[in-house]
Amino acid sequence: MQLLDTLISEVNEFTDRKRDAGGLRECRVLDVLSWPEAGARDIVLKSDTGVELGSPKDVSVSFLLWTGDMSLVNDGRISIIGPDIGEAAPSNLSFGRVVLASVNGFNEDNCYDRYREMEFLRYDVSLKGYMMRAVSQYMREWSRVSREAVENGFSFQVLGSALLNKLRAVDYVESAEIIFVTSSAEDVKELKRPADRFMTIINAMTKMSEEMDFDCESCEYQEVCSEAEELQGMRKSLMEKQSRE
């Protein structure tokens, strides 16, 4: 999707600027993760929290972008802009998390379902001392890391590896990388522009897929659909499917 490629380029331009200014560190995905799992779900109470990421009092942005252009994604790279978890404790931090994935076999019939499959993988991440407190439809994410996990070395490399390993195991995912931002509320807010644009694309897909609403004249997403050939193709495909039923 050309529009998504443009958004990925915006994210890459952001990270390039931070790298050039010396404000970005990189590490590689841990193919074998030794951090213990939490079982069904770990609970981190406020009193046990060492670091809180993206709470309602702070700025938070979290989203996943996909592309068919492998050159836009550096497989296995984990980029950290701002303090890592162990460097921030005890603290509340504004939080940005962006996942970039290069994929194959995406078309107007499957892109929405496959996006949801990739996005929902974050709920499968189970790490001792880490709790995803809340995720909203507005591309926000709120999580906690316990004091004990911080003391034992929990890091963005651990968290990023857990998600990337799940994502890279999906048969249609060719490569994936992740970016964490904790440097400032301003830096996280800078990612809101591509996030908000992306949310408009997903909202348009949701309206077509779940509501089966194809009235372009009254649709609030008319502008973004006119820019994205894939959304137009998705609309055509769903309309044909509806006519056959």
Secondary structure, DSSP 8 states (H G I E B T S, - for coil): -HHHHHHHHHHHHHHHHHHHTT-EEEEE--SS--S---TT-----GGGEEEEES-TTS-EEEEEEEES-GGG--TTEEEEES--HHHH-SEEE-EEEEEEEEESS--TTTHHHHHHHHHHGGGG---TTEEEEEEETTTEEEEEEEHHHHHTT--HHHHHHHHHHHHHTSTTEEEEEEEEE-S-HHHHHHTHHHHHHHHHHHHHHHHHHHH----GGG-TTHHHHHH-HHHHHHHHHHHHHHHH-
